[in-house]
Structures are given as structure tokens and as C-alpha cells.
Amino acid sequence: MRTRWLSRRAIVFHVEFVVLASGCLAAGWWQVTRALAGNGLSWFYSFEWPILAVLGAWGWWHLIHEDPEVYRARKQRPPEWELHGDSTTEH
């Protein structure tokens, strides 16, 4: 459990998430103030930015809880994907 939350990979994800989420929430608040000042289009953005922060939270949670072995296995190319010779031309 400790390696999941305190590994080098996890620390990078934590920092990235904090920067991303705070930036999205700050942008959302900025858009709310613009919308209240009369900019109608900013109402859309005032909802969009917090939604992006939630998506970032989902991605962060997923990456932290992903098993590194399963990730490596998923990224491994199956043998049938390997090209053996030039298959683009017919002989």
C-alpha cells in the first residue's frame, strides 16, 4: 500500500493532479466572476472547468490504483502484431 501512494511514480501523479485541479478550479472561479459581470458565454466555461478537474481526479485515481504489472502486460504487443517482412505488397 505504501509503495502505491509514495512511490516516485505516485508522487509525480500527486503533484500533477494538484497543479491540474487547482488550475481548473481557479479558471472556473474566474469564469464565474466573468459570467456574473455579464459575459454570457462564461456560464458555460464556469461549469466546464470544474468538470475537467473531476476528470483529472478520476484519471489520477485510476493511475494510482493501476497495478504496474497489469499495465506492462497490457502495453506488451502480442506476437501476431509483429511484422514479418513487407506485407504491403503482393507477390
C-alpha contacts under 8 A as a table, 3 or more apart, distances in Angstrom:
res1	aa1	res2	aa2	distance
1	M	4	R	5.18
1	M	5	W	6.74
2	R	5	W	5.44
2	R	6	L	5.78
2	R	7	S	7.66
3	T	6	L	5.14
3	T	7	S	4.91
4	R	7	S	6.04
4	R	10	A	6.54
4	R	64	I	6.50
4	R	65	H	7.20
5	W	10	A	5.57
5	W	11	I	7.24
5	W	64	I	7.08
6	L	10	A	5.84
6	L	11	I	6.01
7	S	10	A	5.10
7	S	11	I	6.20
8	R	11	I	5.19
8	R	12	V	6.36
9	R	12	V	5.28
9	R	13	F	6.43
10	A	13	F	5.00
10	A	14	H	6.14
10	A	64	I	6.19
11	I	14	H	4.99
11	I	15	V	6.22
12	V	15	V	5.28
12	V	16	E	6.11
13	F	16	E	5.08
13	F	17	F	5.96
13	F	60	W	6.49
13	F	63	L	7.83
13	F	64	I	7.52
14	H	17	F	5.18
14	H	18	V	6.20
14	H	60	W	7.51
15	V	18	V	5.22
15	V	19	V	6.25
16	E	19	V	5.24
16	E	20	L	6.01
17	F	20	L	5.02
17	F	21	A	5.80
17	F	56	G	6.64
17	F	57	A	6.96
17	F	60	W	6.43
18	V	21	A	5.31
18	V	22	S	5.91
19	V	22	S	5.43
19	V	23	G	6.01
20	L	23	G	5.20
20	L	24	C	6.14
20	L	53	A	6.99
20	L	56	G	7.14
21	A	24	C	5.11
21	A	25	L	6.08
21	A	52	L	7.99
21	A	53	A	4.78
21	A	54	V	7.82
21	A	56	G	6.77
21	A	57	A	7.52
22	S	25	L	5.12
22	S	26	A	5.96
22	S	53	A	7.89
23	G	26	A	5.13
23	G	27	A	6.08
24	C	27	A	5.10
24	C	28	G	6.08
24	C	49	W	5.11
24	C	50	P	6.14
24	C	52	L	6.71
24	C	53	A	5.57
25	L	28	G	4.92
25	L	29	W	6.18
25	L	49	W	6.35
25	L	50	P	5.67
25	L	53	A	6.79
26	A	29	W	5.11
26	A	30	W	6.17
27	A	30	W	4.99
27	A	31	Q	6.17
27	A	46	S	7.75
27	A	49	W	6.42
28	G	31	Q	5.08
28	G	32	V	6.26
28	G	45	Y	6.73
28	G	46	S	4.62
28	G	47	F	6.88
28	G	48	E	7.40
28	G	49	W	4.92
28	G	50	P	6.10
29	W	32	V	5.03
29	W	33	T	6.39
29	W	46	S	6.76
30	W	33	T	5.25
30	W	34	R	6.35
30	W	46	S	7.75
31	Q	34	R	4.96
31	Q	35	A	6.01
31	Q	42	S	5.26
31	Q	43	W	6.99
31	Q	45	Y	6.12
31	Q	46	S	4.90
32	V	35	A	4.98
32	V	36	L	6.11
32	V	42	S	6.73
32	V	43	W	6.59
32	V	46	S	5.21
33	T	36	L	5.16
33	T	37	A	6.25
34	R	37	A	5.01
34	R	38	G	6.64
34	R	39	N	5.71
34	R	42	S	6.19
35	A	38	G	5.27
35	A	39	N	4.62
35	A	40	G	5.70
35	A	41	L	7.21
35	A	42	S	4.85
35	A	43	W	5.41
35	A	46	S	7.78
36	L	39	N	7.10
39	N	42	S	5.63
39	N	43	W	7.63
40	G	43	W	5.80
40	G	44	F	7.97
41	L	44	F	5.74
41	L	45	Y	7.08
42	S	45	Y	4.97
42	S	46	S	5.93
43	W	46	S	5.06
43	W	47	F	6.74
44	F	47	F	5.56
44	F	48	E	6.24
45	Y	48	E	4.71
45	Y	49	W	6.08
46	S	49	W	6.00
46	S	50	P	7.31
47	F	50	P	5.84
47	F	51	I	6.46
48	E	51	I	5.15
48	E	52	L	6.30
49	W	52	L	5.09
49	W	53	A	6.39
50	P	53	A	4.89
50	P	54	V	6.30
51	I	54	V	5.05
51	I	55	L	6.26
52	L	55	L	4.97
52	L	56	G	6.14
53	A	56	G	4.96
53	A	57	A	6.25
54	V	57	A	4.94
54	V	58	W	6.24
55	L	58	W	5.01
55	L	59	G	6.22
56	G	59	G	5.07
56	G	60	W	6.03
57	A	60	W	5.03
57	A	61	W	6.07
58	W	61	W	5.18
58	W	62	H	6.11
59	G	62	H	5.05
59	G	63	L	6.10
60	W	63	L	5.23
60	W	64	I	6.12
61	W	64	I	5.25
61	W	65	H	6.20
62	H	65	H	5.33
62	H	66	E	5.95
63	L	66	E	5.16
66	E	70	V	7.50
66	E	71	Y	7.07
67	D	70	V	5.32
67	D	71	Y	6.27
68	P	71	Y	4.95
68	P	72	R	6.18
69	E	72	R	5.15
69	E	73	A	6.17
70	V	73	A	5.06
70	V	74	R	6.06
71	Y	74	R	5.13
71	Y	75	K	6.23
72	R	75	K	5.15
72	R	76	Q	6.23
73	A	76	Q	5.21
74	R	77	R	7.87
77	R	81	W	6.48
77	R	82	E	7.80
78	P	81	W	5.60
78	P	82	E	7.48
79	P	82	E	5.55
80	E	83	L	7.84
83	L	86	D	7.41
83	L	87	S	7.53
84	H	87	S	7.61
86	D	89	T	6.63
87	S	90	E	7.30
